[in-house]
Amino acid sequence: MEKRNEIVELSFEFAIKIIAYSELLEENKKFVIARQILKSGTSIGANVRESQSAESKADFIHKLKIAHKEAEETQYWLLLCEKASSYPSPPEQMKTALLSVQKLLSKIISTSKSK
């Protein structure tokens, strides 16, 4: 049986949520922010996935740091949508999912650096 990889699963599930939210933004004709959120939000999981076949420990950490930066950018766009009165607010579960991804990324990066 294959071992469960929590960060891969969480970042993938988050990307699915981001796709749905970006589609909602597009329905509301918020195309620019929808594209930004779609790019940064799905990039998190793409970089996490890429880290799984890193060439070295340094490469692994680098890819996860990129994922973490994308998560920070996504958090910015979501906060912007939340505060802008003309935008549909992001679902609370999506913000919670992002926070879980960010915390886990930070922990993995920190642990990997200390080894």
C-alpha distances in whole Angstrom, upper triangle without the diagonal:
4,6,9,12,15,18,17,16,19,21,20,21,24,25,25,28,30,30,31,34,35,36,38,40,41,42,44,45,44,43,43,41,38,38,38,35,33,33,32,30,28,28,26,23,24,25,21,19,22,21,18,19,22,25,25,25,28,27,24,26,29,26,25,29,30,27,29,32,31,30,34,35,34,35,38,38,37,40,42,41,41,45,47,48,48,44,42,40,36,34,34,30,30,32,29,26,28,29,25,24,27,27,23,24,27,25,23,26,28,25,25,28,29,27
4,6,9,12,15,13,13,17,18,17,19,22,22,23,25,27,27,29,31,32,33,35,37,38,39,42,43,41,40,40,38,35,35,34,32,30,30,29,26,24,24,23,19,20,21,18,16,18,18,14,16,19,21,22,22,25,23,20,23,25,23,22,25,26,24,25,29,28,27,30,32,30,32,35,35,34,37,39,39,39,42,44,46,45,42,39,37,34,32,31,28,27,29,27,24,25,26,23,21,24,24,20,21,24,22,20,23,25,22,21,25,26,24
4,6,9,12,12,12,15,16,16,18,20,21,22,24,26,27,28,30,32,33,35,36,37,39,41,42,40,39,39,36,34,34,33,30,29,29,27,25,23,23,21,18,19,20,16,15,17,16,13,16,18,21,21,20,23,22,18,20,23,21,19,23,24,22,23,27,26,25,28,30,28,29,33,33,32,34,37,37,37,40,42,44,44,40,38,36,32,30,29,26,25,27,25,21,23,23,20,19,21,21,17,18,21,19,16,20,21,19,19,22,23,21
4,6,9,9,8,11,13,13,14,17,18,19,21,22,24,25,27,28,30,31,33,34,36,37,39,37,36,36,33,31,31,30,27,26,26,25,22,20,21,18,15,17,18,14,13,16,16,13,16,18,21,21,20,23,22,18,20,22,20,18,21,22,19,21,24,23,22,25,27,25,26,30,30,29,31,34,33,33,36,38,40,40,36,34,32,28,27,26,22,22,23,21,18,19,20,16,15,18,18,14,16,19,17,15,18,20,18,18,22,23,21
4,6,6,6,9,10,11,12,14,16,17,19,20,22,23,25,26,28,29,31,32,34,35,36,34,33,33,30,29,28,27,24,23,23,21,19,17,18,15,12,14,14,11,10,13,12,10,13,15,18,19,17,20,18,15,16,18,16,14,17,18,16,17,20,20,18,22,24,22,23,26,27,26,28,31,31,31,34,36,38,38,34,32,30,26,25,24,21,20,21,19,16,17,17,14,12,15,15,11,12,15,14,12,15,17,16,15,19,20,19
4,5,5,6,8,10,10,12,14,15,17,18,20,21,22,24,26,27,28,30,32,33,34,32,31,31,28,27,27,25,22,22,22,20,17,16,17,14,11,14,14,11,11,15,13,12,16,17,21,21,19,21,20,16,16,19,16,14,17,18,15,15,19,18,16,19,21,20,20,24,24,23,25,28,28,28,31,33,35,35,31,29,27,23,22,21,17,17,18,15,12,13,14,10,9,12,12,9,10,13,12,11,14,16,15,16,19,20,20
4,5,5,6,8,10,10,12,14,15,16,18,20,21,22,24,26,26,28,30,31,32,30,29,28,25,24,24,22,20,19,19,16,14,13,13,10,8,11,11,7,9,12,11,10,14,15,19,18,17,18,17,13,13,15,13,10,13,14,11,12,15,14,13,16,18,17,17,21,22,21,23,25,25,26,28,30,33,33,29,28,25,22,21,20,17,15,16,14,11,11,12,9,7,10,10,7,7,11,11,9,12,14,14,14,17,19,19
4,6,5,6,9,10,11,13,15,15,17,19,20,21,23,25,26,27,29,31,31,29,28,27,25,23,23,22,19,18,17,16,14,12,12,10,7,9,10,6,6,10,10,9,12,14,18,18,17,19,17,13,15,16,13,11,14,14,11,13,16,15,14,17,19,17,19,22,22,21,24,26,26,27,30,31,33,33,30,28,26,22,21,21,18,16,18,16,13,13,15,12,9,12,14,10,10,14,14,12,14,17,17,16,19,21,21
4,6,5,6,9,10,11,13,14,16,17,19,20,22,23,25,26,28,29,30,28,28,28,25,23,23,22,19,18,18,17,14,13,14,11,9,11,13,10,10,13,13,12,16,18,21,22,21,22,20,17,18,19,16,14,17,17,14,15,18,17,15,19,20,18,19,22,22,21,24,26,25,26,29,31,32,32,29,26,25,21,19,19,16,14,16,15,11,12,14,12,10,13,14,12,12,16,16,14,17,20,19,19,22,24,24
4,5,5,6,9,10,11,12,14,16,17,18,20,21,22,24,26,27,28,26,26,26,23,21,21,20,17,16,17,15,12,12,13,10,8,12,13,10,11,15,14,14,18,19,23,23,22,23,21,18,18,19,16,14,16,16,12,13,16,14,12,16,17,15,16,19,19,18,20,23,22,22,26,27,29,29,26,24,21,18,16,16,12,11,13,11,8,9,11,8,6,10,11,9,10,14,14,13,16,18,18,19,22,23,24
4,6,5,6,9,10,10,12,14,15,16,18,20,21,22,24,26,26,24,23,23,20,18,18,17,14,13,13,12,9,8,9,6,5,8,9,7,9,12,12,13,16,17,21,21,20,21,19,16,16,17,13,11,14,13,9,11,13,11,10,13,14,12,14,17,17,16,19,21,21,21,24,26,28,28,24,23,21,17,16,16,14,11,13,12,9,8,11,9,6,9,12,10,10,13,14,13,15,18,19,18,21,23,24
4,5,5,7,9,10,11,13,14,15,17,19,20,21,23,25,26,24,23,23,20,18,18,17,15,13,13,13,10,8,10,8,5,8,11,9,9,12,14,13,16,18,22,23,22,23,21,18,19,19,16,14,17,16,12,14,16,14,13,16,17,14,16,19,19,18,21,23,22,23,26,27,29,28,25,23,21,18,17,18,15,12,15,14,11,11,14,12,10,13,15,14,13,17,18,17,18,21,22,21,24,26,26
4,5,5,7,9,10,11,13,14,16,17,19,20,22,23,25,23,22,23,20,18,18,18,15,13,15,14,11,10,12,11,9,12,14,12,13,16,17,17,20,22,25,26,25,26,24,21,21,22,19,17,19,18,15,16,18,15,14,17,18,15,16,19,18,17,20,22,20,21,24,26,27,27,23,21,19,15,14,15,11,10,12,12,8,10,13,11,10,14,15,14,15,18,19,18,20,23,23,23,26,28,28
4,5,5,6,9,10,11,12,14,15,16,18,20,21,22,20,20,20,17,15,16,15,12,11,13,11,8,8,11,9,8,11,13,12,13,16,17,18,21,22,26,26,25,25,23,21,21,21,18,16,17,16,12,13,15,12,10,14,14,11,12,15,15,13,16,18,17,17,21,22,24,24,20,18,16,12,12,12,10,7,9,10,6,7,10,10,8,11,14,13,13,16,18,18,19,22,23,23,25,27,28
4,5,5,6,9,10,10,12,14,15,16,18,20,21,19,18,18,16,13,13,13,10,8,10,9,6,5,8,8,7,9,12,12,12,15,16,17,20,21,25,26,25,25,23,20,21,20,17,16,17,15,12,14,15,12,11,14,14,11,13,16,14,13,17,18,17,18,22,22,24,24,20,18,17,14,14,15,13,10,12,13,10,10,13,13,11,13,16,16,15,18,20,19,20,23,24,24,26,29,29
4,5,5,6,9,10,11,13,14,16,17,19,20,19,18,19,17,14,14,15,12,10,12,13,9,8,12,12,10,12,15,15,15,18,19,20,22,24,28,29,28,29,26,24,24,24,20,19,21,19,16,18,19,15,14,18,17,14,16,18,16,15,19,20,18,19,23,23,25,24,20,18,17,14,13,15,12,10,13,14,11,12,15,15,13,16,19,18,18,21,23,22,24,27,27,27,30,32,32
4,5,5,6,9,10,11,12,14,15,17,19,17,17,18,15,13,14,14,11,10,13,13,9,9,13,12,12,15,17,17,17,20,21,22,25,26,30,31,30,30,28,25,25,25,22,20,22,20,17,17,18,15,13,16,16,12,13,16,14,12,16,17,15,16,19,20,21,21,17,14,13,10,9,11,9,7,10,11,9,10,13,14,13,15,18,18,18,21,23,23,24,27,28,28,30,32,33
4,5,5,6,8,10,10,12,14,15,16,14,14,14,12,9,10,11,7,6,9,9,6,7,11,11,11,13,15,16,17,19,21,22,24,25,29,30,29,29,26,24,24,23,20,19,20,18,15,16,16,13,11,14,13,9,11,13,11,10,14,15,13,14,18,18,20,19,15,13,13,9,10,12,11,8,10,12,10,10,14,15,13,15,18,18,18,21,23,23,23,26,28,28,29,32,33
4,5,5,6,9,10,11,12,14,15,14,13,14,12,9,10,11,9,6,9,11,8,8,12,13,12,14,17,17,17,20,22,23,25,26,30,31,31,30,28,26,26,25,22,21,22,20,17,19,19,15,15,17,16,12,15,17,14,13,17,17,15,17,20,20,21,20,16,14,15,12,13,15,14,11,14,16,14,14,17,18,16,18,21,21,21,24,26,25,26,29,30,30,32,35,35
4,6,5,6,9,10,11,13,14,14,14,15,14,10,12,14,11,9,13,14,11,11,15,16,15,17,20,20,20,23,25,26,28,30,33,34,34,34,31,29,29,28,25,24,25,23,20,21,21,18,17,19,18,14,16,18,15,13,17,17,15,16,19,19,20,18,15,12,13,10,10,14,13,10,13,16,14,14,18,19,18,20,23,23,23,26,28,27,28,31,33,33,34,37,38
4,5,5,6,9,10,11,12,11,12,13,11,8,11,12,9,8,12,13,10,12,15,16,16,18,20,21,22,24,26,27,29,30,34,35,34,33,31,29,29,28,25,24,24,22,19,20,20,17,15,17,16,12,13,15,12,10,13,14,11,12,16,15,16,15,11,9,9,7,8,12,12,9,11,14,13,13,16,18,17,19,22,22,22,25,27,27,28,30,32,32,34,37,38
4,5,5,6,9,10,10,9,8,10,8,5,7,9,7,6,10,11,10,11,14,15,16,17,20,21,21,23,25,27,29,30,33,34,34,33,30,29,29,27,24,24,24,21,19,20,19,16,15,17,15,12,14,14,11,10,14,14,11,13,16,15,17,15,11,10,11,10,12,15,15,12,14,17,16,15,18,20,19,20,23,24,23,25,28,28,28,31,33,33,34,37,38
4,5,5,6,9,10,9,9,12,11,7,9,12,10,9,13,15,13,13,17,18,18,19,22,23,23,25,28,29,31,32,35,37,36,36,33,32,32,30,27,27,27,25,22,23,23,19,19,21,18,15,17,18,15,14,17,17,14,16,19,18,18,16,13,11,13,12,13,17,17,14,17,19,18,18,21,23,22,23,26,27,26,29,31,31,32,34,36,36,37,40,41
4,5,5,6,9,9,10,13,11,8,12,14,12,11,15,16,15,16,19,20,21,22,25,25,26,28,30,31,33,35,38,39,39,38,35,34,33,32,29,28,29,26,24,25,24,21,20,21,19,16,17,18,14,13,16,15,12,14,16,15,15,13,10,8,10,10,11,15,15,13,16,19,18,18,21,23,22,24,27,27,27,29,32,32,33,35,37,37,39,41,43
4,5,5,6,5,7,9,8,6,9,11,10,10,14,15,14,15,18,20,21,22,24,25,26,28,30,31,34,34,38,39,38,37,35,33,33,31,29,28,28,25,23,23,22,19,19,20,17,14,16,15,12,11,14,13,9,12,14,12,13,11,8,7,10,10,12,16,17,14,16,19,19,18,21,23,22,23,26,28,27,29,32,32,32,35,37,37,38,41,42
4,5,5,5,5,9,9,6,9,12,11,11,14,16,15,16,19,21,22,22,25,26,27,28,31,32,34,35,38,40,39,38,35,34,34,32,30,29,29,26,24,25,24,21,21,22,19,17,18,18,14,14,17,16,13,16,18,15,16,13,11,11,13,13,16,19,20,17,19,22,22,21,24,26,25,26,29,30,29,31,34,34,34,37,39,39,40,43,44
4,5,8,9,12,12,10,12,15,14,14,17,19,18,19,22,24,24,25,28,29,30,31,34,35,37,38,41,43,42,41,39,37,37,36,33,32,32,30,27,28,27,24,24,25,22,19,21,21,17,17,19,18,14,17,19,16,16,13,11,10,14,14,16,20,20,18,20,23,23,23,26,28,27,28,31,32,32,34,36,37,37,40,41,41,43,46,47
4,6,8,11,11,10,13,15,14,15,18,20,19,20,23,25,26,27,29,30,31,33,35,36,38,39,42,44,43,42,40,38,38,36,33,33,33,30,28,28,27,24,24,24,21,19,20,19,16,15,17,15,12,14,16,13,13,9,8,8,12,13,15,19,20,19,20,23,23,23,26,28,27,28,31,32,32,34,37,37,37,40,42,42,43,46,47
4,5,9,10,9,11,14,14,14,17,19,19,20,23,24,26,26,29,30,31,32,35,36,38,39,42,43,43,41,39,38,37,35,33,33,32,29,28,28,27,24,24,24,21,19,21,19,16,16,18,16,13,16,17,14,14,11,10,11,14,15,18,22,23,21,22,25,25,24,27,29,28,29,32,33,32,34,37,38,37,40,42,42,43,46,47
4,6,6,6,9,10,11,12,14,16,16,18,20,22,23,24,26,28,29,30,32,34,36,36,39,40,40,38,36,35,34,32,30,29,29,26,25,25,23,20,20,21,17,16,17,16,12,13,15,12,10,13,14,11,12,9,8,10,12,13,16,20,21,18,19,23,23,21,24,26,25,26,29,30,29,31,34,34,34,37,39,39,40,43,44
4,6,5,6,9,10,10,12,14,15,16,18,20,22,22,24,26,27,28,30,32,34,34,37,38,38,37,34,33,33,31,28,28,28,24,23,24,22,19,20,20,17,15,18,16,13,14,17,14,12,16,17,15,16,13,11,13,15,15,18,21,22,19,20,24,23,22,25,27,25,26,29,30,29,31,34,34,33,36,38,38,39,42,43
4,5,5,6,9,10,11,13,14,16,17,19,21,21,23,25,26,27,29,31,32,32,35,36,36,34,32,31,31,28,26,26,25,22,21,22,20,17,18,18,14,14,16,14,11,13,15,12,12,15,16,14,16,14,12,14,16,16,19,22,23,20,20,24,23,21,24,26,24,24,28,29,27,29,32,32,31,34,37,36,36,40,41
4,5,5,6,8,10,11,12,14,15,17,19,20,21,23,24,25,27,29,31,31,34,35,34,33,30,30,29,27,24,24,23,20,19,19,17,15,15,15,12,10,12,11,7,9,11,9,8,12,13,11,14,12,10,12,13,12,16,18,19,16,16,20,20,17,20,23,21,21,24,26,24,26,29,29,29,31,34,34,34,37,39
4,6,5,6,9,10,10,12,14,16,17,18,20,22,23,24,26,28,30,30,33,34,34,33,30,29,29,27,24,24,23,21,19,20,18,15,15,16,13,11,13,13,9,10,13,12,10,13,15,14,16,14,11,11,12,12,15,17,18,15,16,19,18,17,20,22,20,21,24,25,24,26,29,29,29,31,34,33,34,37,39
4,5,5,6,9,10,11,12,15,16,16,18,20,21,22,24,26,28,28,31,32,32,31,28,27,27,25,22,22,22,19,17,19,17,14,15,16,13,11,14,14,10,12,15,14,13,16,18,17,19,17,14,15,16,15,18,20,20,17,18,21,20,18,21,23,21,21,25,25,24,26,29,28,28,31,33,32,33,36,38
4,5,5,6,8,10,11,13,15,15,16,19,20,21,22,25,26,26,29,30,30,28,26,25,24,22,20,20,19,16,15,16,14,11,12,13,9,8,11,10,8,10,13,12,12,15,16,16,18,17,14,15,16,14,17,19,20,16,16,19,18,16,19,21,19,18,22,23,21,23,26,26,25,28,30,30,30,33,35
4,5,5,6,8,10,11,13,14,15,17,19,20,21,24,26,26,29,30,29,28,25,24,24,22,19,19,18,16,14,14,13,10,10,11,8,6,9,9,6,8,11,11,10,13,15,15,17,16,13,13,13,11,14,16,16,12,13,16,15,12,15,18,16,16,19,20,19,21,24,24,23,26,28,28,29,32,34
4,6,5,6,8,10,12,12,14,16,17,18,20,22,24,24,28,29,28,27,25,24,23,22,19,19,19,16,14,15,15,11,12,14,11,9,12,13,10,11,15,14,13,16,18,18,20,19,15,15,15,13,15,17,17,13,14,17,15,14,17,18,16,17,21,21,19,22,25,24,24,27,29,28,30,33,34
4,6,6,6,9,11,10,12,14,15,16,18,20,22,22,25,26,26,25,22,21,21,19,16,16,16,13,12,14,12,9,11,13,10,9,12,13,11,13,16,16,15,18,20,20,23,21,18,18,18,16,18,20,19,16,16,19,17,15,18,19,16,17,20,21,18,21,24,23,22,25,28,26,27,31,32
4,6,5,7,10,10,10,13,14,15,16,19,21,21,24,25,24,22,20,19,18,17,14,14,13,10,9,10,9,5,7,9,7,6,9,10,9,11,14,14,14,17,19,19,22,21,18,18,18,15,17,18,18,14,14,17,15,12,15,16,13,13,17,17,15,17,20,20,19,22,24,24,24,28,29
4,5,6,8,9,11,12,14,15,16,18,21,21,24,25,24,23,21,19,19,18,15,14,14,12,9,11,10,7,7,9,8,6,9,11,10,10,13,14,14,16,18,19,22,21,17,17,16,13,14,15,14,11,11,14,11,9,12,14,11,12,15,16,14,17,19,19,19,22,24,23,25,28,29
4,5,6,6,9,10,11,13,15,16,18,19,22,24,23,23,20,18,19,17,14,14,15,12,10,12,12,9,9,13,11,9,12,15,13,13,17,18,17,19,22,22,25,24,20,19,19,16,17,18,16,13,14,16,13,11,15,15,12,14,17,17,15,18,20,19,19,23,24,23,25,28,29
4,5,5,6,8,10,10,12,14,16,16,19,21,20,19,17,15,16,14,11,11,12,9,7,10,10,7,8,11,10,10,13,15,14,15,18,19,19,21,23,24,27,26,22,22,21,18,20,21,19,16,16,18,15,13,16,16,13,13,17,16,14,16,19,18,17,21,22,21,22,26,26
4,6,5,6,9,10,11,13,15,15,19,20,19,18,16,14,14,13,10,8,10,8,4,7,8,6,6,10,10,9,11,14,14,14,17,19,19,20,23,24,27,27,23,22,21,18,18,19,17,14,14,15,12,10,12,13,9,10,13,12,10,13,15,14,14,17,19,18,20,23,23
4,5,5,6,8,10,11,13,14,18,19,18,19,16,14,14,14,11,10,12,10,7,10,12,9,9,13,14,12,14,17,17,17,20,22,21,23,26,27,29,29,25,24,22,19,19,20,17,14,16,16,13,11,14,13,10,11,14,13,11,14,16,14,15,19,19,18,20,23,24
4,5,5,6,9,10,12,13,16,18,18,18,15,13,14,13,10,10,12,10,8,12,13,10,12,15,15,14,17,19,18,19,22,23,23,25,28,28,31,30,27,26,25,21,22,23,21,18,19,20,16,15,17,17,13,15,17,16,13,17,19,16,16,20,21,19,21,24,24
4,5,5,6,9,10,10,14,15,15,14,11,10,11,9,6,7,9,7,5,9,10,9,11,14,14,14,16,19,19,20,22,24,24,26,28,29,32,32,28,28,26,23,24,24,22,19,19,20,17,15,17,16,13,13,16,14,11,14,16,14,13,17,18,16,18,21,21
4,5,5,7,10,10,14,14,14,14,12,9,10,10,7,6,9,9,6,9,12,11,11,14,15,15,17,20,20,20,23,25,25,26,29,30,33,33,29,28,26,23,23,23,21,18,19,18,15,14,15,14,10,12,14,11,9,12,14,11,11,15,16,14,16,19,19
4,5,5,8,9,13,15,15,15,13,10,12,13,9,9,13,12,10,13,15,14,14,18,18,18,20,22,22,23,26,27,27,29,31,32,35,34,31,30,28,25,25,25,22,20,21,21,17,16,18,17,13,15,17,14,12,16,17,14,15,18,18,16,19,22,21
4,5,6,7,10,12,13,13,10,8,11,11,7,9,12,11,10,13,15,14,15,18,19,19,21,23,24,24,27,28,29,30,33,34,37,36,33,32,31,27,28,28,26,23,23,24,20,19,21,19,16,17,19,16,14,17,18,15,15,18,19,16,18,21,21
4,5,5,9,9,9,10,7,5,8,8,5,6,10,10,9,12,14,14,15,18,19,19,21,24,24,25,27,29,30,31,33,35,38,37,34,33,31,28,28,28,26,23,23,23,20,18,20,18,15,15,17,14,12,14,15,12,11,15,15,12,14,18,17
4,6,9,10,10,12,10,7,10,12,9,10,13,13,12,15,17,17,18,21,22,22,24,26,27,27,30,31,32,33,36,37,40,39,36,35,33,29,29,29,26,24,25,24,21,20,21,19,16,17,18,15,13,16,16,12,13,17,16,13,16,19,17
4,6,9,10,12,9,8,12,12,10,12,15,15,14,17,19,19,20,23,24,24,26,29,29,30,32,34,34,36,38,39,42,42,38,37,36,32,32,32,30,27,28,28,24,23,25,23,19,20,22,19,16,19,19,15,16,19,18,15,17,20,18
4,6,7,8,6,5,9,9,8,10,13,13,14,16,18,18,20,22,23,24,26,28,29,30,32,33,34,36,38,39,42,42,38,38,36,33,33,33,31,28,28,28,25,23,24,23,19,20,21,18,16,18,18,14,14,17,16,13,15,18,16
4,7,8,6,7,11,11,11,13,15,16,17,19,20,21,23,25,26,27,29,31,32,33,35,36,37,39,41,42,45,45,42,41,40,36,37,37,34,32,32,32,29,27,28,26,23,23,24,21,19,20,21,17,16,19,18,14,16,18,17
4,5,5,6,9,10,11,12,14,15,17,18,20,21,23,24,26,27,29,31,32,33,35,36,38,39,41,42,46,46,42,42,40,37,37,36,34,32,32,31,28,27,27,26,22,22,23,20,17,19,18,15,14,16,15,11,12,15,13
4,5,5,6,9,10,11,12,14,15,16,18,20,21,23,24,26,27,29,31,31,33,35,36,37,39,41,44,44,41,40,38,35,35,34,32,30,30,29,26,25,25,23,20,20,20,17,15,15,15,12,10,12,11,8,9,11,10
4,5,5,6,9,10,10,12,14,15,16,18,20,21,23,24,26,27,29,30,31,33,35,36,38,39,43,43,40,40,38,34,35,34,33,30,29,29,27,24,24,23,20,19,20,18,15,15,16,13,10,12,13,9,9,12,11
4,5,5,6,9,10,11,12,14,15,17,18,20,21,23,24,26,27,29,30,32,33,35,36,38,41,41,38,38,36,33,34,33,31,29,28,28,25,23,24,23,19,19,20,18,15,16,17,13,11,14,15,11,11,15,14
4,5,5,6,9,10,11,12,14,16,17,19,20,21,23,25,26,27,29,31,32,33,35,36,40,40,36,36,34,31,31,30,28,26,26,25,22,20,21,20,16,16,17,15,12,13,14,10,9,12,12,9,10,13,13
4,6,5,6,9,10,10,12,14,15,16,18,20,21,23,25,25,27,29,30,31,33,35,38,38,35,35,33,29,30,29,27,25,24,24,21,19,19,18,15,14,15,13,10,10,11,8,6,9,10,7,7,11,11
4,5,5,6,9,10,11,13,14,15,17,18,20,21,23,24,26,27,29,30,32,33,37,37,34,34,32,29,30,29,28,25,24,24,22,20,20,20,16,15,16,15,12,12,14,12,9,12,13,11,11,14,15
4,5,5,6,9,10,11,12,14,15,17,18,20,21,23,24,26,27,29,30,32,35,35,32,31,30,27,28,27,26,23,22,23,20,17,18,18,14,14,16,14,11,12,14,12,10,13,15,12,13,17,17
4,5,5,6,9,10,10,12,14,15,16,18,20,21,22,24,26,27,29,30,33,34,30,30,28,25,25,25,23,20,20,19,17,15,15,14,11,10,12,10,7,9,11,8,7,11,12,10,11,15,15
4,5,5,6,9,10,11,12,14,15,17,19,20,21,23,25,26,27,29,32,33,29,29,27,24,26,25,24,21,20,20,18,15,15,15,12,10,12,12,8,8,11,10,7,10,13,11,11,15,16
4,5,5,6,9,10,11,12,14,15,17,18,20,21,23,24,26,27,31,31,27,28,26,23,25,24,23,20,19,20,18,15,16,16,13,12,14,14,10,11,14,13,11,14,16,15,15,18,20
4,5,5,6,9,10,10,12,14,15,16,18,20,21,22,24,26,29,29,26,25,23,20,21,21,20,17,16,17,14,12,13,13,10,9,12,11,8,10,13,12,11,14,16,15,16,19,20
4,5,5,6,9,10,10,13,14,15,16,19,20,21,23,24,28,28,25,25,23,20,21,20,19,16,15,15,14,10,11,12,8,6,9,10,6,7,11,11,9,12,15,14,15,18,19
4,5,5,6,9,10,11,13,14,15,17,19,20,21,23,26,27,24,24,22,20,21,21,20,17,16,17,16,12,13,14,12,9,12,13,10,11,14,14,12,15,18,17,17,20,22
4,5,5,6,9,10,11,12,14,15,17,18,20,21,24,24,21,21,20,17,19,19,19,15,14,16,14,11,13,14,11,10,13,14,11,13,16,16,14,17,20,19,20,23,24
4,5,5,6,9,10,10,12,14,15,16,18,20,23,23,20,20,18,15,16,16,15,12,11,12,11,7,9,11,8,7,10,11,9,11,14,14,14,16,19,19,19,22,24
4,5,5,6,9,10,11,12,14,15,17,18,22,23,20,20,18,15,17,17,17,14,12,13,13,9,10,12,11,8,11,13,11,11,15,16,15,17,20,20,20,23,25
4,5,5,6,9,10,11,13,14,16,17,20,20,18,18,17,15,17,17,18,14,13,15,15,11,12,15,13,11,15,16,14,15,19,19,18,20,23,23,23,26,28
4,5,5,6,9,10,11,12,14,15,18,19,15,15,14,11,14,14,14,11,10,13,12,8,11,13,11,11,14,16,14,16,19,19,19,21,24,24,24,27,29
4,6,5,6,9,10,10,12,14,17,18,15,15,13,10,13,12,13,10,8,11,11,7,9,12,11,10,13,15,14,15,18,19,19,20,23,24,24,27,29
4,5,5,6,9,10,11,12,16,17,14,15,13,12,15,15,16,13,11,14,15,11,12,16,15,13,16,18,17,17,21,22,21,23,26,26,26,29,31
4,5,5,6,9,10,10,14,14,11,12,11,10,13,14,16,12,11,15,15,12,14,17,16,15,18,20,19,20,23,24,23,25,28,28,29,32,34
4,5,5,6,9,10,13,13,10,10,8,6,10,10,12,9,8,12,12,10,12,15,15,14,17,19,19,20,23,24,24,25,28,29,29,32,34
4,5,5,6,9,12,13,11,11,9,8,11,11,14,12,9,13,14,12,13,16,16,15,18,20,20,20,23,25,25,26,29,30,30,32,35
4,5,5,6,10,11,9,10,9,10,13,14,17,14,12,16,17,15,16,20,19,18,21,23,23,23,26,28,27,29,32,32,32,35,37
4,6,5,8,8,5,7,6,7,11,12,15,13,12,15,17,15,16,20,20,19,22,24,24,25,28,29,29,30,33,34,34,37,39
4,6,8,9,7,7,5,6,9,10,13,12,10,14,16,14,15,19,19,19,21,24,24,24,27,29,29,30,33,34,34,36,39
4,6,9,8,10,8,10,13,14,17,16,14,17,19,17,18,21,22,21,23,26,26,26,29,31,31,32,35,36,36,38,40
4,6,6,8,8,11,14,16,19,17,16,19,21,20,21,24,24,23,26,29,28,29,32,33,33,34,37,38,38,41,43
4,6,8,9,12,15,16,20,19,18,21,23,22,23,26,27,26,29,31,31,32,34,36,36,37,40,41,41,44,46
4,7,9,12,15,18,21,19,19,22,24,23,24,27,28,27,30,32,32,33,36,37,37,39,41,42,42,45,47
4,6,9,12,15,17,16,16,19,20,19,21,24,24,24,27,29,29,30,33,34,34,36,38,39,39,42,44
4,6,9,12,14,13,14,17,18,18,20,22,23,23,26,27,28,29,32,33,33,35,37,38,39,41,43
4,6,9,11,10,10,14,15,15,16,19,20,20,22,25,25,26,28,30,30,32,34,35,36,38,40
4,6,8,7,7,11,12,11,13,16,16,17,19,21,22,23,25,27,27,29,31,32,33,35,37
4,5,5,7,9,10,11,13,15,16,17,19,20,22,23,25,26,27,29,31,32,34,35,37
4,5,5,6,9,10,11,12,14,15,17,19,20,21,23,25,26,27,29,30,32,33,35
4,5,5,6,9,10,10,12,14,15,16,18,20,21,22,24,26,27,28,30,32,33
4,5,5,6,9,10,11,12,14,15,16,18,20,21,22,24,26,27,29,30,32
4,5,5,6,9,10,11,12,14,15,17,18,20,21,23,24,26,27,29,31
4,5,5,6,9,10,11,12,14,15,17,18,20,21,23,24,26,27,29
4,5,5,6,9,10,11,12,14,15,17,18,20,21,22,24,26,27
4,5,5,6,9,10,10,12,14,15,16,18,20,21,22,24,26
4,5,5,6,9,10,11,12,14,15,16,18,20,21,23,25
4,5,5,6,9,10,11,12,14,15,16,18,20,21,23
4,6,5,6,9,10,10,12,14,15,16,18,20,21
4,6,5,6,9,10,11,12,14,15,16,18,20
4,5,5,6,9,10,11,12,14,15,17,19
4,5,5,6,9,10,10,12,14,15,17
4,5,5,6,8,10,10,12,14,16
4,6,5,6,8,10,11,12,15
4,5,5,6,8,10,11,12
4,5,5,6,8,10,11
4,6,5,6,9,10
4,5,5,6,9
4,5,5,6
4,6,5
4,6
4
